[in-house]
Amino acid sequence: MPTSTATPLYILDTNIWLDWLVFQTDVLDPLKAQHAAGKMTLIFTDDMLIELTDVIGRAQFKLSQAQQQTALALFHQLAVRVDTKAKPAVPIRCKDADDQVFIDQALAHRATWLLSKDKHLLSLRSRAAKQQVLVGTIADWLRTQKDVL
């Protein structure tokens, strides 16, 4: 499925995807509704999928192989795979190397939002905003949606 330029592109970090796919956190209901209404396109790269697959397979989540496969199948229904783009013209370094892919691809793909719970990514808010990419939590996103929801 190709990405649509008519809808804003969003990148969710692994923790947000865990809340959606594994924990089914109610706080994501407005985001899910906006997605279901076609008001955003969720994108991911192969590296993001590799990380998600690794994380949901960790023993701490106690997910059976079938539960992991169900979560990944839902992920593929919800999000659109995009090619990894070269580093953005104005790179922003993340202190956590594992999170670098999220900020790099948010900038390279000109995502409207990078939604995260990770303190390293959240610390990049002001620098990313200068590049017209919003980095924030679900609560941050909700504050911007008051007129939409």
Backbone hydrogen bonds in HBPLUS format (Angstrom, degrees):
<---DONOR---> <-ACCEPTOR-->    atom                        ^
c    i                          cat <-CA-CA->   ^        H-A-AA   ^      H-
h    n   atom  resd res      DA  || num        DHA   H-A  angle D-A-AA Bond
n    s   type  num  typ     dist DA aas  dist angle  dist       angle   num
A0041-THR N   A0008-PRO O   2.83 MM  33  6.12 156.6  1.88 162.6 164.7     1
A0112-THR N   A0009-LEU O   2.74 MM 103  5.53 144.3  1.86 144.8 154.8     2
A0010-TYR N   A0041-THR O   2.86 MM  31  6.03 158.0  1.90 156.1 155.8     3
A0043-ILE N   A0010-TYR O   2.94 MM  33  6.19 164.1  1.96 175.9 177.5     4
A0011-ILE N   A0113-TRP O   2.94 MM 102  6.34 153.7  2.01 148.6 157.2     5
A0115-LEU N   A0011-ILE O   2.88 MM 104  6.33 151.1  1.97 163.5 170.1     6
A0013-ASP N   A0115-LEU O   2.98 MM 102  6.30 159.4  2.03 173.5 179.5     7
A0016-ILE N   A0013-ASP O   3.11 MM   3  5.52 124.1  2.44 107.7 120.8     8
A0017-TRP N   A0013-ASP O   3.09 MM   4  6.45 163.0  2.12 155.4 160.7     9
A0018-LEU N   A0014-THR O   2.84 MM   4  6.12 150.6  1.93 149.0 157.6    10
A0019-ASP N   A0015-ASN O   3.09 MM   4  6.35 156.8  2.14 142.0 147.4    11
A0020-TRP N   A0016-ILE O   3.00 MM   4  6.32 149.0  2.10 147.0 156.0    12
A0021-LEU N   A0017-TRP O   2.74 MM   4  5.85 179.4  1.74 164.0 163.9    13
A0022-VAL N   A0018-LEU O   2.85 MM   4  5.12 151.7  1.93 133.9 143.2    14
A0023-PHE N   A0018-LEU O   2.98 MM   5  6.31 163.4  2.00 152.2 157.6    15
A0024-GLN N   A0019-ASP O   2.69 MM   5  5.41 103.1  2.28 129.6 148.0    16
A0025-THR N   A0019-ASP O   2.94 MM   6  5.30 153.2  2.01 138.1 146.4    17
A0028-LEU N   A0025-THR O   3.14 MM   3  5.92 162.6  2.17 119.4 124.5    18
A0029-ASP N   A0026-ASP O   2.84 MM   3  5.34 169.6  1.85 123.1 126.4    19
A0031-LEU N   A0028-LEU O   2.99 MM   3  5.21 115.8  2.42 106.2 122.2    20
A0032-LYS N   A0028-LEU O   2.85 MM   4  6.10 164.0  1.88 163.3 168.8    21
A0033-ALA N   A0029-ASP O   2.88 MM   4  6.07 154.2  1.94 149.7 156.8    22
A0034-GLN N   A0030-PRO O   3.00 MM   4  6.21 160.0  2.04 146.5 151.2    23
A0035-HIS N   A0031-LEU O   2.93 MM   4  6.17 157.1  1.99 150.1 156.8    24
A0036-ALA N   A0032-LYS O   2.81 MM   4  6.03 163.2  1.84 150.6 155.4    25
A0037-ALA N   A0033-ALA O   2.94 MM   4  6.11 140.6  2.10 142.5 152.9    26
A0039-LYS N   A0034-GLN O   2.98 MM   5  5.40 161.3  2.02 167.0 161.1    27
A0038-GLY N   A0035-HIS O   2.91 MM   3  5.17 159.1  1.95 111.3 116.5    28
A0080-VAL N   A0042-LEU O   2.75 MM  38  6.11 161.9  1.78 153.5 157.3    29
A0044-PHE N   A0080-VAL O   3.00 MM  36  6.20 144.5  2.13 148.9 147.9    30
A0082-VAL N   A0044-PHE O   2.81 MM  38  5.96 157.8  1.86 166.4 170.3    31
A0048-MET N   A0045-THR O   3.09 MM   3  5.24 121.1  2.45 100.0 114.3    32
A0049-LEU N   A0045-THR O   3.05 MM   4  6.41 156.7  2.10 153.5 160.3    33
A0050-ILE N   A0046-ASP O   2.88 MM   4  6.16 155.3  1.94 152.3 159.3    34
A0051-GLU N   A0047-ASP O   3.09 MM   4  6.33 159.1  2.14 143.6 148.4    35
A0052-LEU N   A0048-MET O   2.98 MM   4  6.23 166.3  2.00 150.4 154.2    36
A0053-THR N   A0049-LEU O   2.85 MM   4  6.01 166.8  1.87 154.2 157.9    37
A0054-ASP N   A0050-ILE O   2.98 MM   4  6.16 157.7  2.03 146.8 152.8    38
A0055-VAL N   A0051-GLU O   2.88 MM   4  6.11 166.6  1.90 158.1 161.4    39
A0056-ILE N   A0052-LEU O   2.94 MM   4  6.14 175.2  1.94 161.1 161.8    40
A0057-GLY N   A0054-ASP O   3.22 MM   3  5.29 136.7  2.42  97.4 109.5    41
A0058-ARG N   A0055-VAL O   3.06 MM   3  5.39 166.5  2.08 113.9 118.0    42
A0061-PHE N   A0058-ARG O   3.13 MM   3  6.00 159.7  2.17 124.1 128.8    43
A0062-LYS N   A0059-ALA O   2.96 MM   3  5.23 149.1  2.06 111.0 120.6    44
A0068-GLN N   A0064-SER O   2.95 MM   4  6.24 158.0  2.00 153.1 159.2    45
A0069-GLN N   A0065-GLN O   2.93 MM   4  6.18 159.9  1.97 149.3 154.8    46
A0070-THR N   A0066-ALA O   2.91 MM   4  6.13 154.0  1.98 147.1 154.3    47
A0071-ALA N   A0067-GLN O   2.95 MM   4  6.15 160.6  1.99 147.6 152.5    48
A0072-LEU N   A0068-GLN O   2.95 MM   4  6.21 161.5  1.99 151.5 156.6    49
A0073-ALA N   A0069-GLN O   2.86 MM   4  6.02 150.2  1.95 144.0 152.6    50
A0074-LEU N   A0070-THR O   2.99 MM   4  6.22 158.8  2.04 149.6 154.6    51
A0075-PHE N   A0071-ALA O   2.94 MM   4  6.17 157.0  2.00 145.9 152.9    52
A0076-HIS N   A0072-LEU O   3.01 MM   4  6.26 158.1  2.06 146.7 151.0    53
A0077-GLN N   A0073-ALA O   3.11 MM   4  6.42 134.5  2.32 137.7 150.1    54
A0077-GLN N   A0074-LEU O   2.99 MM   3  5.00 128.1  2.27  96.3 111.0    55
A0078-LEU N   A0074-LEU O   2.99 MM   4  6.25 141.5  2.14 149.4 160.3    56
A0078-LEU N   A0075-PHE O   3.10 MM   3  5.16 126.7  2.39  96.9 110.7    57
A0079-ALA N   A0075-PHE O   2.92 MM   4  5.98 157.8  1.97 161.3 165.9    58
A0099-ASP N   A0096-ASP O   2.90 MM   3  5.49 147.9  2.00 117.5 126.7    59
A0100-GLN N   A0097-ALA O   3.22 MM   3  5.16 153.8  2.29  99.7 107.5    60
A0102-PHE N   A0099-ASP O   3.05 MM   3  5.60 133.3  2.27 112.5 123.6    61
A0104-ASP N   A0100-GLN O   2.89 MM   4  6.01 169.3  1.90 163.6 167.2    62
A0105-GLN N   A0101-VAL O   2.99 MM   4  5.94 165.5  2.01 142.6 146.9    63
A0106-ALA N   A0102-PHE O   2.95 MM   4  6.00 148.5  2.06 140.7 150.1    64
A0107-LEU N   A0103-ILE O   3.02 MM   4  6.12 162.3  2.05 149.1 152.9    65
A0108-ALA N   A0104-ASP O   2.84 MM   4  6.01 164.9  1.86 149.3 154.5    66
A0109-HIS N   A0105-GLN O   2.89 MM   4  5.70 159.0  1.93 139.9 145.2    67
A0111-ALA N   A0106-ALA O   2.86 MM   5  4.90 155.4  1.92 145.8 151.8    68
A0110-ARG N   A0107-LEU O   3.18 MM   3  4.95 150.2  2.27  96.5 105.4    69
A0134-LEU N   A0112-THR O   2.95 MM  22  5.96 164.8  1.97 141.7 144.0    70
A0114-LEU N   A0134-LEU O   2.76 MM  20  6.17 143.5  1.89 159.6 169.6    71
A0136-GLY N   A0114-LEU O   3.14 MM  22  6.57 157.4  2.19 153.9 158.4    72
A0116-SER N   A0136-GLY O   2.91 MM  20  5.95 157.5  1.96 145.3 152.1    73
A0122-LEU N   A0118-ASP O   2.88 MM   4  6.09 166.9  1.90 159.4 163.9    74
A0123-SER N   A0119-LYS O   2.99 MM   4  5.98 137.1  2.18 136.0 145.3    75
A0124-LEU N   A0121-LEU O   2.97 MM   3  5.46 161.2  2.01 114.8 120.9    76
A0125-ARG N   A0122-LEU O   3.27 MM   3  5.61 165.4  2.30 116.7 116.9    77
A0128-ALA N   A0124-LEU O   2.90 MM   4  6.00 164.7  1.93 166.9 172.1    78
A0129-ALA N   A0125-ARG O   2.86 MM   4  6.02 155.2  1.93 154.1 161.5    79
A0131-GLN N   A0128-ALA O   2.80 MM   3  5.16 147.5  1.91 108.9 119.7    80
A0133-VAL N   A0128-ALA O   3.10 MM   5  5.22 165.5  2.13 132.5 132.0    81
A0132-GLN N   A0129-ALA O   2.96 MM   3  4.79 158.7  2.01 109.4 109.8    82
A0141-TRP N   A0137-THR O   3.01 MM   4  6.31 163.9  2.03 150.5 154.4    83
A0142-LEU N   A0138-ILE O   2.80 MM   4  6.05 160.6  1.84 153.4 159.0    84
A0143-ARG N   A0139-ALA O   3.10 MM   4  6.35 151.9  2.19 146.0 152.0    85
A0144-THR N   A0141-TRP O   2.97 MM   3  5.31 135.6  2.17 105.4 117.8    86
A0145-GLN N   A0142-LEU O   2.97 MM   3  4.99 151.2  2.06 103.5 112.9    87
A0148-VAL N   A0145-GLN O   2.79 MM   3  5.02 139.0  1.96 110.3 123.7    88
A0149-LEU N   A0145-GLN O   2.91 MM   4  5.93 163.0  1.94 175.9 175.3    89
